[in-house]
């Protein structure tokens, strides 16, 4: 008697076992340390300097991750651009809210890059997916690139790129509203949740949409092959 497919709880536990350490590090770097640093530094150094100090752990973590996986491809270039923009956001004067808004510039620029790549006919989702596959297997990446001959595949990459660009721009719009309406301490808690929530929602949608389009494409090609058969 064979075991049935793992249930949702078993899958969740397996995911936690494999990714638990990464989740804890992400929580420490993006939630706990920024909030603790800001709370400690606000009184002696003021809001602006405390907020800049709280930005150091996430930026250092991004640099460490980039150094660990250094490779010149679309993914690494996008990560490096995010790090550079984060560092630039810390430069210059202005009040604490202006600094918070400059930090959202990172997400906004990346969202515009997604939209711009779609406008010029080079959807960034395709480049990112192919770069990820190249890290695993060149054959897999070549098979993925060969799908470009199909109009449905190109349309899928375009739609996904547009949705990601719009999703990131919406994230920025919500972030701007939060900056103007809640305290810095509340923002340090809510903003990472918003960011991870946005990325999670876009990732889940991409998985669902990609699977659906793949099934439709395979069914369409099978029907065309059957119609062409003598």
ABEGO torsion letter per residue (X at the ends): XBBBBBBAAAAAAAAAAAAAAAAAAAAAAAAAAAAAAAAAAAAAAEAAAAAAAAAAAAAAAAAAAAAAABBBBAAAAAAAAAAAAAAAAABEBEBAAAAAAAAAAAAAAAAAAAAAAAAAGBBAAAAAAAAAAAAABAAAAAAAAAAAABAAAAAAAAAAAAAAAAAAAAAAAAAAAAAAABBAAAAAAAAAAAAAAAAAAAAAAAAAAAAAAAAAAAAAAAAAAAAABX
